[in-house]
Amino acid sequence: MTYSAKDYTNLIGMQGFSETLLKHHFTLYQGYVTNTNKLADLTAQMLKEGRVGTLEYSELKRRLGFEFNGMRLHDERENRHEGGVR
């Protein structure tokens, strides 16, 4: 499954957050999505090659969890803020 970054530019102008801060935040989010896709592809390839018991695979799976969680947490937070702070 390939993930794509959602567009949250409608949050620019939200009270209490500078445009610069939000743009940096969106860049961070884009990185999480990109890294999640790359790591998912790498781990799937290693699975096909039977390299599941390796240290490399274990580290990539750990990192995939970190990147995926970062992506999902940003999605949840941005969805909560659409329309302004509540």
C-alpha positions in Angstrom: 0.0 0.0 0.0 1.3 3.4 -1.0 0.5 6.4 1.2 0.2 9.9 -0.1 0.5 13.1 1.9 -2.7 15.1 2.4 -2.8 18.8 1.7 -3.2 20.8 4.9 -2.3 24.2 3.5 -5.8 25.4 4.4 -4.5 25.5 8.0 -2.2 28.4 7.1 -3.5 31.5 8.8 -4.8 29.6 11.8 -4.7 31.7 14.9 -1.7 31.0 17.1 0.5 29.4 14.4 2.9 31.2 12.1 2.9 30.4 8.4 6.6 29.5 8.7 5.9 27.0 11.6 3.1 25.4 9.6 5.1 25.1 6.4 8.0 23.4 8.4 5.4 21.1 10.0 4.0 20.2 6.6 7.5 19.4 5.4 8.1 17.1 8.4 4.8 15.4 7.6 5.8 14.9 4.0 9.0 13.3 5.1 7.1 10.8 7.3 4.9 9.8 4.4 7.9 9.4 2.0 9.9 7.4 4.6 6.9 5.2 5.4 6.5 4.3 1.7 10.3 3.6 1.2 10.5 1.5 4.3 7.3 -0.5 3.5 8.8 -1.3 0.1 12.2 -2.3 1.6 10.7 -4.6 4.2 8.3 -6.2 1.7 11.3 -6.9 -0.6 13.3 -8.4 2.3 10.3 -10.5 3.2 10.2 -11.9 -0.3 13.9 -12.6 -0.2 13.5 -14.5 3.1 15.6 -12.0 5.1 13.2 -11.6 7.9 15.5 -12.9 10.7 18.2 -10.4 10.0 19.2 -7.4 12.1 18.7 -5.2 9.1 15.1 -6.3 8.7 14.4 -5.8 12.4 15.9 -2.3 12.4 13.9 -1.4 9.3 10.7 -2.7 10.9 11.4 -0.6 14.0 12.0 2.5 11.9 8.9 1.8 9.8 6.8 1.9 13.0 8.3 5.2 14.0 7.7 6.8 10.5 4.2 5.4 10.2 3.2 6.6 13.7 4.6 10.1 12.9 2.5 10.1 9.7 -0.7 8.9 11.3 -0.3 11.3 14.3 0.1 14.2 12.0 -3.0 13.1 10.0 -5.0 12.9 13.2 -3.8 16.2 14.6 -4.3 18.1 11.3 -7.7 16.7 10.8 -8.7 17.9 14.2 -7.5 21.4 13.4 -9.2 21.8 10.1 -11.4 24.7 10.4 -9.3 26.2 13.3 -8.4 25.3 16.9 -11.3 23.9 18.9 
